[in-house]
């Protein structure tokens, strides 16, 4: 698309000179020139031709002079680069022109080599400004979409937690970006059994969030049909693997608590092993079950294991965003700090433990930027 230039001058000979000196650019359709004899005629042409981005204007003209025209150019709702071309090249006129928005100043008699350089510089500046404005609009549109995605994700994750005489459960997710790849969920099978799950999708951002949504939704649907954790994750892997983008996977810890006796049947698909905080203050790491991340291998048979929760015991599941949270010096929060925090948290509710965890990680990280989603779920058996 050619750049459109409006030349405003009451000297008829200037049009002939312009067409002669820029004949190659005009012939090659790089530049298109329009001409006006004064400021008022220029304003009419600018109204009729919104593609005009460069204005070359003299100062001394009938009806409306060039300095007044510069003021009028500010009223247009588009960017216009104005170059003053005048014999009145004294410092006062140059300063006045610049103060009124002129991009550059060329004196008469015109050095057309200098004028061509100035025109090209003005065109380059105008293009850069327009590109930046477009990029800003696109960024704003993307940000708006991300805000919508964030709200959707927030509403997709549970916002209320069980009010149960036998189970105290609480969870949170703090995404590193507008949307995250971590998730948590819980669901009742019947009045005696409750399922709970935490997951961490590889990567971050929108793609991880989309895969997280698919994984969580499908897992919930499969779990309600097949509560046994290993069988559920085996089916999930079988369904998701062919549909997954290369190198994208999700680690999952999925457990089912029997509220009648505190037994938890669980399966760990390559996820961080949870910690078990006993009512006496001791902390144990939950043994792994030999599983790998879902979607890492086409056919994989997951295995389940079981553990027993006593009255007041808390099972804490979390993603690596907790233990790998970094401070300004590049040090990680580590499992050791998490164990120390848990050792001092016996007797607290799940909500209170989560509160302490959030504050502890936040105080450790201080002002360092969050590098990964931070998610945790605690379930306390009250017997």
FIFIVEX-637663 format. One line per 8 residues: number of its first residue (from 1); for each residue x, y, z of N, C-alpha, C. Coordinates in steps of 0.001 Angstrom, whole numbers, always signed. Atoms other than C-alpha are relative to their C-alpha. Layout:
BEGIN
NUM) X:Y:Z:X:Y:Z:X:Y:Z; ...
***
This chain:
BEGIN
1) +845:-1189:+0:+0:+0:+0:+885:+1246:+0; -863:-1181:+80:+1557:+3372:-1028:-255:+952:+1158; +148:-1034:-1013:+2173:+6132:+1472:-556:+1257:-663; +666:-1167:+574:-58:+9165:+836:+522:+1266:+670; -589:-1249:-468:+1440:+12659:+1131:-804:+1169:-561; +702:-1218:+412:-403:+15993:+1016:+983:+1165:+28; -877:-1166:+112:+1592:+19006:-207:-882:+1241:+29; +813:-1204:-174:+146:+22345:+955:+885:+1218:-289
9) -822:-1139:+419:+1627:+25351:-893:-747:+761:-1089; +704:-799:+1001:+284:+28252:-2950:+855:+289:-1232; -839:-160:+1183:+3146:+28091:-5467:-309:-1135:-984; +354:+1044:+972:+1879:+26197:-8579:+1196:-787:-509; -1183:+680:+539:+5416:+25372:-9680:+475:-1137:+894; -488:+1038:-915:+6026:+23253:-6578:-573:-1361:-348; +590:+1287:+365:+3608:+20558:-7736:+785:-657:-1121; -777:+550:+1108:+5572:+20156:-10973:+1341:-524:+474
17) -1296:+436:-533:+8868:+19945:-9075:-132:-1293:+810; +216:+1200:-824:+7493:+17376:-6627:-221:-1218:-895; +293:+1133:+883:+6136:+15177:-9404:+1237:-411:-778; -1219:+316:+753:+9441:+15416:-11257:+1029:-691:+896; -1045:+535:-870:+11749:+14737:-8294:-381:-1365:+599; +444:+1278:-589:+9627:+11833:-6954:-667:-891:-1049; +696:+731:+1072:+8638:+10423:-10336:+192:-1512:+103; -207:+1453:-103:+10229:+7006:-9700:-917:-592:+1070
25) +855:+511:-1078:+8384:+6546:-6361:-1467:+50:-392; +1391:-96:+453:+5147:+7738:-7980:-289:-1095:-1015; +178:+1026:+1030:+5626:+5402:-10955:-94:-1395:+622; -13:+1318:-645:+6375:+2438:-8692:-1094:-138:+1057; +1121:+11:-946:+3298:+3285:-6597:+472:-122:+1457; -483:-53:-1369:+5402:+3811:-3489:-572:+1208:+732; +531:-1229:-578:+4161:+7379:-2940:-1144:+517:-862; +1102:-656:+690:+884:+9088:-3827:-111:+1416:+556
33) +38:-1400:-421:+819:+12905:-3725:-1350:+627:-303; +1150:-877:+207:-2150:+15230:-3291:+487:+1427:+256; -465:-1384:-100:-1915:+19035:-3487:-1152:+914:+420; +964:-1002:-446:-3699:+21920:-1775:+678:+1370:-8; -573:-1333:+119:-3245:+25683:-2185:+71:+764:+1302; -55:-680:-1299:-3802:+26666:+1472:-494:-945:+1081; +362:+846:-1131:-4643:+25364:+4924:-1430:-481:-15; +1402:+415:+11:-8409:+25306:+4465:-236:-1117:-1006
41) +133:+1064:+998:-8196:+23271:+1270:+661:-1282:+490; -690:+1163:-557:-5745:+20968:+3055:-896:-753:+978; +888:+644:-972:-8231:+20310:+5865:-1115:-761:-697; +1038:+695:+767:-10923:+19420:+3309:+534:-1314:-550; -576:+1234:+570:-8604:+16903:+1631:+292:-1038:+1080; -273:+929:-1102:-7590:+15409:+4960:-1278:-664:+497; +1287:+585:-385:-11263:+14894:+5832:-440:-1050:-1001; +450:+903:+1062:-11905:+13199:+2483:+928:-1184:-206
49) -988:+1060:+234:-8720:+11061:+2461:+645:-406:+1324; -540:+405:-1304:-8140:+9320:+5816:+1331:-746:-93; -1270:+715:+149:-5116:+7496:+4361:+1195:+939:-33; -1117:-948:+28:-3024:+10690:+4189:+667:+34:+1378; -718:+26:-1274:-359:+10386:+6865:+1114:+1017:+97; -1085:-976:+27:+2274:+12934:+5794:-507:+1288:-631; +375:-1309:+533:+1687:+16660:+5266:+1261:+849:-135; -1063:-987:+242:+4277:+18993:+3656:-682:+1348:-151
57) +720:-1270:+43:+3172:+22555:+4337:+927:+1208:+55; -665:-1292:-63:+4434:+26068:+3644:-561:+766:+1202; +515:-835:-1091:+3994:+28768:+6286:-887:+1116:-541; +707:-1180:+495:+2920:+31843:+4319:-933:-382:-1138; +1005:+367:+996:-336:+31035:+2471:-1259:+812:+245; +1258:-734:-192:-3705:+32774:+1869:-1006:-823:+817; +1121:+568:-773:-6834:+32056:+3976:+461:-654:+1310; -517:+623:-1219:-5028:+29735:+6441:+1472:-309:-204
65) -1441:+232:+145:-1260:+29743:+6975:+381:-1364:+588; -482:+1313:-414:+860:+26697:+7757:+67:-192:+1494; -77:+127:-1454:+1329:+27435:+11462:-1381:-240:+606; +1373:+260:-454:-2444:+27594:+11951:-432:-1409:-373; +316:+1360:+438:-2789:+24377:+9965:+573:-1040:+964; -609:+941:-949:-409:+22649:+12379:-886:-190:+1233; +895:+91:-1157:-2786:+23457:+15232:-1236:-825:-348; +1202:+725:+428:-5768:+22123:+13258:+268:-1493:-172
73) -322:+1427:+194:-3946:+18855:+12516:-152:-793:+1294; +116:+702:-1292:-4056:+18024:+16226:-1423:-472:+269; +1402:+334:-252:-7841:+17809:+16058:-431:-1292:-687; +348:+1253:+685:-7780:+14748:+13780:+250:-1179:+931; -132:+1171:-860:-8237:+11375:+15464:+905:-1056:-617; -1011:+909:+548:-5354:+9847:+13541:+1355:+699:+57; -1352:-549:-84:-1609:+10311:+13521:+392:+583:-1351; -468:-677:+1218:-292:+12816:+10957:+1363:+609:+299
81) -1331:-577:-128:+3364:+13710:+10525:+88:+1208:-934; -51:-1234:+784:+3773:+17329:+9373:+1438:+480:-148; -1316:-559:+303:+6896:+18691:+7691:-221:+1407:-557; +118:-1375:+470:+7143:+22473:+7298:+1081:+248:-1049; -923:-322:+1102:+8728:+23545:+3979:-187:+1483:-293; +221:-1445:+81:+9275:+27295:+4032:+1308:+761:-159; -1153:-907:+96:+11608:+30146:+3167:+227:+734:+1310; -118:-667:-1291:+10937:+31536:+6635:+664:-972:+985
89) -730:+984:-801:+13640:+29407:+8246:+697:+579:+1194; -614:-584:-1194:+14479:+31676:+11153:-362:-831:+1227; +167:+814:-1212:+14716:+30256:+14642:-1392:+135:+596; +1325:-212:-587:+11415:+31810:+15766:-1045:-854:-689; +976:+809:+733:+9398:+30144:+12992:+232:-1491:+213; -305:+1421:-220:+11190:+26841:+13464:-508:-441:+1374; +443:+347:-1357:+10491:+26850:+17234:-1528:-15:+81; +1460:-42:-20:+6858:+27852:+16690:-585:-1235:-684
97) +478:+1181:+728:+6382:+25086:+14126:+161:-1266:+833; -246:+1192:-805:+7938:+22471:+16383:-935:-50:+1214; +899:-36:-1162:+5902:+23608:+19377:-1443:-327:-373; +1372:+291:+439:+2736:+23235:+17297:-145:-1388:-623; +119:+1400:+398:+3535:+19646:+16361:+696:-390:-1275; -724:+377:+1216:+5751:+19783:+13256:+1016:-1092:+314; -962:+1084:-186:+7840:+16655:+12860:+1401:+434:-423; -1297:-473:+494:+10609:+18398:+10885:-210:+1305:-764
105) +36:-1306:+669:+11483:+21621:+9063:+1022:-13:-1139; -879:-76:+1173:+12942:+22029:+5538:-97:+1418:-563; +3:-1388:+484:+13979:+25447:+4230:+8:+54:-1522; -44:-297:+1430:+13476:+26907:+766:+1178:+932:-267; +320:+932:+1089:+14960:+26848:-1776:+255:-1446:+420; +18:+1388:-465:+14342:+23133:-1406:+1184:-782:-539; -989:+1016:+362:+17201:+20664:-1400:-782:-1322:-46; +896:+1152:+121:+15234:+17702:-2784:+612:-1284:+542
113) -627:+1166:-639:+17787:+15180:-1559:-303:+6:+1494; +332:-143:-1418:+17282:+16543:+1946:-1486:-243:+234; +1441:+193:-151:+13500:+16614:+1431:-369:-1480:-82; +307:+1431:+131:+13436:+12987:+269:+406:-755:+1254; -454:+650:-1240:+15468:+11934:+3311:-973:+288:+1146; +929:-388:-1059:+13111:+13864:+5594:-1336:-713:-147; +1261:+699:+254:+10027:+12356:+3939:+110:-1463:+412; -173:+1414:-346:+11405:+8813:+4308:+103:-187:+1516
121) -105:+82:-1464:+12287:+9489:+7946:-1383:+157:+635; +1344:-217:-526:+8757:+10770:+8567:-881:-1226:-224; +774:+1209:+291:+7215:+7741:+6866:+394:-1135:+945; -459:+1057:-911:+9373:+5389:+8950:-507:+213:+1414; +496:-297:-1350:+8401:+7166:+12166:-1498:-245:+95; +1451:+198:+0:+4717:+7112:+11219:-343:-1486:+22; +250:+1455:+30:+4819:+3374:+10409:+291:-623:+1359; -346:+549:-1313:+6574:+2629:+13692:-1070:+339:+1025
129) +1041:-419:-936:+3947:+4622:+15587:-1277:-809:-212; +1217:+750:+317:+1065:+2909:+13789:+147:-1459:+422; -236:+1400:-391:+2632:-546:+14310:-76:-150:+1516; +34:+61:-1462:+3087:+219:+18004:-1435:+111:+514; +1396:-159:-409:-537:+1355:+18279:-792:-1284:-244; +677:+1269:+314:-1750:-1826:+16564:+404:-1077:+999; -487:+992:-961:+460:-3952:+18808:-619:+219:+1376; +611:-313:-1292:-937:-2151:+21852:-1455:-458:+38
137) +1397:+442:+58:-4502:-2831:+20708:-89:-1523:+60; -4:+1468:-13:-3680:-6481:+20052:+320:-521:+1395; -357:+411:-1361:-2036:-6758:+23468:-1174:+176:+940; +1167:-240:-844:-5099:-5228:+25083:-1071:-1061:-242; +984:+1035:+324:-7321:-7719:+23240:+409:-1340:+603; -494:+1254:-581:-5115:-10620:+24328:-182:+17:+1512; +145:-111:-1447:-5124:-9339:+27900:-1449:-194:+419; +1424:+165:-304:-8901:-9145:+27818:-400:-1462:-73
145) +309:+1426:+129:-9106:-12733:+26580:+593:-794:+1155; -620:+688:-1127:-6675:-13827:+29283:-782:+239:+1287; +814:-290:-1185:-8780:-12090:+31914:-1258:-861:+13; +1185:+858:+106:-11828:-13966:+30639:+374:-1444:+327; -461:+1370:-266:-9844:-17239:+30673:+280:-199:+1483; -285:+104:-1428:-8694:-16502:+34222:-1295:-137:+807; +1281:+80:-729:-12273:-15910:+35403:-669:-1352:-214; +570:+1322:+279:-13417:-19092:+33668:+700:-1060:+829
153) -756:+986:-761:-10629:-21041:+35320:-321:+92:+1491; +328:-174:-1417:-11424:-19559:+38712:-1351:-612:+343; +1326:+564:-257:-15071:-20571:+38407:-14:-1514:-191; -42:+1444:+232:-14079:-24051:+37190:+517:-748:+1229; -531:+654:-1202:-12113:-24818:+40363:-957:+196:+1165; +911:-120:-1138:-14052:-25475:+43569:+291:+1242:+826; -146:-1203:-815:-14656:-22310:+45567:-501:-213:+1424; +474:+347:-1341:-16444:-23899:+48532:+463:-1413:+325
161) -582:+1270:-424:-15277:-26869:+50558:-958:-731:+944; +984:+811:-726:-17033:-29721:+52382:-224:+458:+1439; +384:-217:-1402:-18882:-29016:+55595:-419:-1359:+535; +193:+1418:-297:-18519:-32510:+57005:+525:-299:+1402; -440:+363:-1349:-18262:-34023:+60483:+1250:-865:-11; -1113:+943:+48:-15600:-36476:+59293:+1193:+514:-792; -1063:-470:+901:-13551:-34500:+56747:+77:+1517:+10; -287:-1432:+85:-11969:-31060:+56792:+950:+175:-1188
169) -792:-111:+1224:-10700:-30119:+53325:+105:+1456:-427; -191:-1356:+518:-9202:-26928:+51920:+1112:-31:-1055; -995:-30:+1076:-7206:-26028:+48800:+106:+1418:-554; -169:-1280:+675:-5852:-23058:+46847:+901:-190:-1222; -905:-60:+1142:-4159:-22279:+43534:+352:+1451:-270; -478:-1341:+349:-2024:-19209:+42776:+761:-127:-1318; -680:+161:+1292:-1204:-19107:+39042:+1172:+967:-150; -1161:-858:+249:+2161:-17726:+37930:-315:+1047:-1052
177) +432:-944:+1021:+481:-16043:+34967:-1499:+236:+153; +1436:-261:-92:-3072:-14939:+34193:-786:-1293:+181; +628:+1303:-148:-4035:-18583:+33848:+1084:-1019:+315; -998:+962:-438:-2340:-21662:+35222:-268:-1410:-496; +113:+1391:+413:-1744:-25338:+34548:-229:-949:+1160; +304:+829:-1167:-2292:-26595:+38105:-1516:-106:+177; +1419:+105:-359:-5650:-27844:+39330:-164:-863:+1235; +398:+877:-1090:-7352:-29432:+42279:-1495:-232:-127
185) +1417:+304:+63:-10752:-31010:+42728:-334:-991:+1102; +489:+1041:-908:-12842:-33157:+45047:-1447:-294:-371; +1357:+405:+357:-16108:-35051:+44639:-427:-1153:+902; +555:+1059:-842:-18365:-37295:+46703:-540:-1127:-880; +573:+1163:+677:-19122:-40805:+45505:-1306:-414:+669; +1186:+295:-802:-21589:-41449:+48293:+238:+644:+1359; -133:-660:-1300:-22034:-40434:+51916:+1230:-458:+767; -1151:+538:-734:-19014:-42522:+52960:+1331:+258:-688
193) -1272:-117:+739:-16387:-41817:+50256:+100:+1349:-716; -271:-1261:+686:-14835:-38613:+48960:+1309:-135:-779; -1201:+7:+824:-12340:-38348:+46093:+638:+1378:-1; -711:-1267:+65:-9682:-35651:+45961:+1192:-167:-945; -1028:+94:+1034:-7122:-34837:+43276:+729:+1330:-126; -804:-1184:+317:-4314:-32419:+42516:+843:-344:-1217; -739:+267:+1229:-2556:-32052:+39174:+851:+1183:-418; -932:-1026:+480:+228:-30141:+37470:+339:-305:-1449
201) -269:+172:+1424:+367:-29756:+33684:+1368:+580:-324; -1297:-522:+422:+3784:-29323:+32082:-202:+1312:-746; +115:-1291:+667:+4374:-25768:+30874:-885:+950:+785; +794:-1041:-647:+2523:-22584:+31714:-847:+693:-1053; +744:-839:+927:+118:-20113:+30197:-1256:-650:-531; +1301:+378:+544:-2892:-20618:+27966:-54:-1474:-388; +22:+1402:+434:-1918:-23996:+26476:-85:-944:+1194; +63:+826:-1211:-1311:-25471:+29936:-1375:+98:+650
209) +1324:-180:-605:-4586:-23999:+31187:-1064:-794:-754; +964:+758:+798:-6525:-25539:+28300:+135:-1490:+259; -219:+1422:-251:-4936:-28944:+28854:-424:-355:+1425; +444:+218:-1369:-5581:-28587:+32582:-1509:-182:+57; +1460:+71:-22:-9279:-27981:+31952:-495:-1326:-551; +382:+1281:+596:-9549:-31019:+29696:+296:-1149:+957; -412:+1084:-900:-7640:-33239:+32149:-906:-84:+1220; +821:-6:-1206:-9639:-32158:+35185:-1418:-464:-300
217) +1378:+358:+344:-13010:-32477:+33456:-125:-1487:-300; +40:+1421:+365:-12231:-35893:+32004:+251:-897:+1206; -291:+807:-1190:-10753:-37198:+35255:-1226:-94:+899; +1204:+18:-844:-13857:-36178:+37194:-1059:-932:-574; +1006:+849:+632:-16109:-37895:+34663:+369:-1473:+138; -445:+1398:-115:-14021:-41091:+34719:-76:-475:+1456; -14:+389:-1405:-13708:-41075:+38521:-1391:-346:+500; +1359:+285:-449:-17452:-40958:+39053:-514:-1317:-567
225) +373:+1295:+572:-17713:-44023:+36829:+901:-1117:+512; -976:+980:-472:-14556:-45792:+38065:+793:+619:+1151; -641:-672:-1140:-13623:-44629:+41607:+1416:-486:+289; -1314:+542:-364:-10588:-46915:+41974:+1091:+814:-701; -953:-966:+557:-7630:-44507:+41482:+852:-520:-1146; -893:+499:+1051:-5276:-46691:+39424:-766:-253:-1287; +802:+277:+1197:-8014:-47835:+37039:-440:+1300:-662; +441:-1285:+533:-9230:-44251:+36662:+1135:+682:-777
233) -1116:-671:+669:-5776:-42862:+35788:+478:-781:-1220; -345:+802:+1176:-5075:-45756:+33436:-922:+343:-1161; +955:-389:+1039:-8244:-44897:+31509:+254:+1429:-485; -281:-1386:+369:-7398:-41189:+31591:+1188:+77:-955; -1179:+15:+865:-3984:-41856:+30062:-329:-578:-1370; +374:+660:+1259:-5487:-44134:+27424:-789:+957:-900; +820:-915:+783:-7937:-41438:+26335:+784:+1236:-426; -681:-1264:+268:-5679:-38387:+26555:+1226:-139:-894
241) -1290:+108:+693:-2459:-39747:+25069:-87:+304:-1495; +19:-281:+1446:-3496:-39731:+21375:-354:+1447:-332; +464:-1355:+281:-4964:-36223:+21693:+964:+1073:+495; -872:-948:-667:-2021:-34601:+23452:+1071:+555:-931; -1113:-619:+714:+426:-32122:+21938:+1294:-607:+511; -1273:+616:-371:+3950:-33545:+21928:+638:+724:+1183; -730:-483:-1165:+5865:-33127:+25193:-894:+656:+1054; +893:-522:-1039:+2773:-32065:+27145:-558:-1178:+797
249) +488:+1068:-867:+1798:-34195:+30131:-507:+627:+1293; +521:-500:-1266:+181:-33897:+33535:+308:-1006:+1102; -209:+848:-1170:+1247:-35261:+36914:-1224:+136:+903; +1248:+20:-777:-1602:-36260:+39224:+178:-844:+1250; +184:+835:-1185:-2152:-37445:+42754:-1499:-65:+244; +1444:+191:-144:-5616:-38927:+43141:-248:-995:+1128; +300:+860:-1133:-6983:-40364:+46361:-1488:-63:+284; +1387:+174:-432:-10266:-41704:+47721:+18:-336:+1491
257) +44:+192:-1447:-10953:-41381:+51442:-1321:-650:+399; +1174:+639:-602:-13325:-43767:+53198:-187:+612:+1388; +199:-747:-1246:-14759:-41632:+55988:-345:-904:+1191; +373:+900:-1094:-15842:-44671:+57976:+1199:-466:+800; -1174:+544:-706:-12315:-45826:+58813:+1290:+779:-255; -1191:-798:+256:-9879:-43180:+57493:+942:-587:-1030; -893:+601:+1002:-8458:-45441:+54783:-18:+821:-1296; -150:-733:+1255:-7134:-43625:+51710:+615:-929:-1037
265) -555:+716:+1138:-6681:-45516:+48459:+459:+1064:-1001; -533:-1077:+824:-4444:-43491:+46175:+864:-537:-1137; -898:+301:+1102:-2465:-43470:+42957:+776:+1275:-333; -852:-1147:+303:+464:-41184:+42173:+546:-144:-1417; -467:+16:+1391:+1051:-40433:+38472:+1108:+1024:-168; -1177:-843:+171:+4514:-38886:+38664:-35:+1315:+748; +163:-1262:-711:+3438:-36191:+41113:+887:+47:+1242; -737:-134:-1249:+5272:-34785:+44132:-683:-830:+1086
273) +633:+782:-1068:+4694:-37257:+47003:-561:+918:+1083; +583:-812:-1069:+2321:-35747:+49570:+692:-288:+1336; -481:+214:-1365:+3177:-35419:+53255:-1191:-280:+894; +1033:+381:-963:+1187:-36962:+56065:+396:+563:+1366; -239:-599:-1318:+1048:-34859:+59235:-869:-727:+1015; +722:+735:-1028:+110:-37063:+62140:-431:+945:+1125; +542:-836:-1082:-1859:-35720:+65075:+1045:+274:+1075; -1040:-205:-1017:+1260:-36101:+67269:+1116:+925:-472
281) -996:-939:+517:+3253:-33704:+65043:+1052:-631:-881; -974:+652:+882:+5312:-36304:+63154:-442:+155:-1454; +270:-201:+1420:+5572:-35928:+59386:+589:-1162:-786; -451:+1125:+832:+5799:-38783:+56885:-239:+345:-1471; +231:-139:+1441:+6213:-38752:+53135:-780:-1215:-488; +829:+1090:+500:+3554:-40807:+51363:+777:-773:-1063; -753:+793:+979:+5175:-43698:+49459:-565:+157:-1412; +412:-74:+1397:+5086:-43485:+45666:-643:-1319:-424
289) +624:+1227:+524:+3162:-45970:+43573:+615:-410:-1344; -693:+394:+1231:+5584:-46140:+40637:-618:+553:-1266; +659:-546:+1187:+3427:-44075:+38304:+816:+1091:-679; -618:-1078:+758:+4571:-41676:+35589:-1084:+1002:-401; +960:-1005:+409:+2955:-38513:+34302:-949:-511:-1072; +989:+395:+1000:-237:-39010:+32300:+380:+625:-1338; -342:-386:+1379:+448:-38822:+28527:+1490:-90:-306; -1417:+216:+302:+4134:-39743:+28812:+230:-1317:-734
297) -135:+1299:+661:+3588:-43316:+27578:-1390:-457:-446; +1304:+362:+559:+833:-44662:+25355:-748:-994:+875; +656:+1019:-827:+58:-47769:+27401:+749:-117:+1316; -639:+103:-1307:+785:-47654:+31120:-1055:-404:+1021; +911:+487:-1026:-857:-49575:+33935:+392:+585:+1355; -287:-627:-1287:-1011:-47497:+37097:-376:-945:+1142; +229:+833:-1174:-952:-49064:+40536:-484:+860:+1160; +514:-690:-1179:-2807:-48072:+43683:+694:-494:+1257
305) -491:+374:-1321:-1677:-48134:+47301:-992:+576:+1006; +929:-505:-1018:-3356:-47319:+50593:+773:+449:+1228; -540:-456:-1282:-2658:-45526:+53850:-1180:+242:+931; +1063:-144:-1000:-4602:-44986:+57053:+164:+1343:+711; +22:-1250:-747:-5530:-41597:+58507:-655:-235:+1350; +579:+57:-1330:-6076:-41409:+62237:-713:+1298:+316; +744:-1187:-421:-8196:-38878:+64078:+960:+1189:+117; -830:-1203:-42:-6660:-35418:+63441:+1159:+3:-965
313) -1082:+34:+995:-4196:-36543:+60756:-365:+848:-1217; +197:-822:+1199:-3731:-34274:+57725:+876:-521:-1123; -750:+370:+1203:-2706:-35331:+54237:+134:+1261:-847; -259:-1210:+781:-1071:-32449:+52353:+537:-384:-1379; -464:+165:+1374:-815:-32657:+48569:+348:+1384:-551; -460:-1295:+500:+973:-29919:+46608:+694:-198:-1344; -751:+44:+1256:+2605:-29067:+43292:+1415:+510:+248; -1397:-390:-199:+6294:-28373:+42753:+196:+1506:+56
321) -96:-1447:-153:+5524:-24666:+42637:+185:+421:+1443; -185:-292:-1418:+5511:-24825:+46449:+1462:-177:+390; -1370:+297:-463:+8859:-26496:+47120:+1067:+629:-887; -979:-615:+897:+10554:-24896:+44097:-179:+1507:-127; +127:-1466:-25:+9399:-21345:+44836:+1356:+595:+366; -1338:-563:-185:+12486:-19126:+44684:-51:+1404:+586; -152:-1362:-492:+13634:-16028:+46495:+930:+783:-928; -814:-852:+864:+15690:-13169:+45076:+1396:-533:-222
329) -1346:+559:+135:+18925:-15066:+45642:+28:-1278:-828; +64:+1226:+798:+17706:-18031:+43583:-110:-1264:+821; +157:+1175:-862:+17266:-20339:+46588:-1443:-494:-64; +1329:+581:+38:+14301:-22728:+46569:-552:-208:+1404; +681:+184:-1281:+11739:-23155:+49331:+353:-1362:+606; -418:+1372:-336:+12532:-26928:+49467:-1005:-775:+844; +819:+904:-811:+10824:-29920:+51028:+326:+144:+1480; -402:-122:-1400:+12801:-29354:+54220:-771:+1120:+703
337) +764:-1100:-600:+11113:-26013:+54863:-1470:-388:+147; +1389:+428:-65:+7733:-27554:+54088:-210:-958:+1179; +102:+949:-1119:+8335:-30394:+56569:+71:+737:+1338; -132:-785:-1227:+9433:-27878:+59216:-1300:+742:+306; +1269:-706:-198:+6254:-25878:+58680:-1075:-961:+488; +1022:+967:-383:+4088:-28994:+58937:+202:-506:+1424; -287:+526:-1341:+5828:-30190:+62094:-568:+889:+1089; +503:-954:-989:+4618:-27083:+63849:-1477:+307:-204
345) +1396:-312:+357:+1075:-27263:+62423:-989:-1032:+498; +948:+1022:-454:-429:-30290:+64193:-1033:+644:+922; +1103:-538:-772:-3788:-29599:+65769:-747:+1107:-721; +670:-1061:+751:-4684:-26996:+63153:-989:-594:-995; +928:+429:+1051:-7513:-27189:+60639:+707:+48:-1349; -561:-32:+1348:-6877:-27718:+56944:+133:+1438:-490; -28:-1407:+400:-7710:-24059:+56323:+1162:+729:+655; -1087:-656:-716:-5235:-22917:+58975:+1367:-429:-530
353) -1260:+483:+575:-2472:-25112:+57546:+260:+671:-1354; -147:-654:+1293:-3109:-23661:+54070:+405:+1469:+164; -350:-1389:-258:-2959:-20151:+55483:+1460:+158:+378; -1414:-49:-393:+388:-20821:+57117:+914:-267:-1193; -824:+347:+1160:+1718:-22367:+53919:+111:+1179:-967; -17:-1149:+908:+727:-19398:+51759:+892:+1105:+545; -820:-1061:-598:+2301:-16923:+54188:+1474:-368:+7; -1389:+435:-72:+5457:-18988:+54542:+681:+105:-1360
361) -580:-65:+1351:+6043:-19300:+50781:+118:+1450:-448; -22:-1409:+395:+5168:-15637:+50257:+1134:+740:+701; -1082:-664:-737:+7558:-14463:+52988:+1365:-457:-489; -1277:+507:+503:+10313:-16694:+51630:+332:+623:-1345; -236:-530:+1345:+9901:-15491:+48052:+211:+1499:+16; -85:-1446:-117:+9584:-11870:+49163:-474:+656:-1297; +416:-711:+1219:+9524:-9711:+46013:+434:-699:-1277; -445:+725:+1197:+10974:-12329:+43649:-1214:-403:-839
369) +1140:+373:+845:+8698:-13015:+40637:-325:-1482:+120; +446:+1387:-111:+6635:-16192:+40857:+295:-728:-1308; -430:+703:+1198:+8087:-18724:+38420:-907:-1162:-382; +850:+1153:+293:+5467:-21480:+38654:-1299:+128:+799; +1259:+29:-738:+1875:-22094:+39709:+232:-631:+1378; -120:+508:-1360:+1547:-22700:+43448:-1370:-516:+430; +1285:+630:-316:-1182:-25136:+44442:+185:-1024:+1121; -51:+1001:-1074:-1913:-27248:+47519:-1419:-366:+402
377) +1281:+490:-528:-4769:-29324:+48918:+295:-803:+1265; -145:+715:-1268:-5037:-30493:+52522:-1336:-627:+364; +1209:+684:-458:-7508:-33054:+53788:+280:-561:+1382; -167:+388:-1411:-7896:-33642:+57536:-1147:-933:+389; +996:+999:-418:-9648:-36695:+58896:-321:+238:+1470; +406:-310:-1378:-11658:-35968:+62018:-641:-1182:+701; +416:+1217:-680:-12668:-39533:+62782:-1492:-156:+120
***
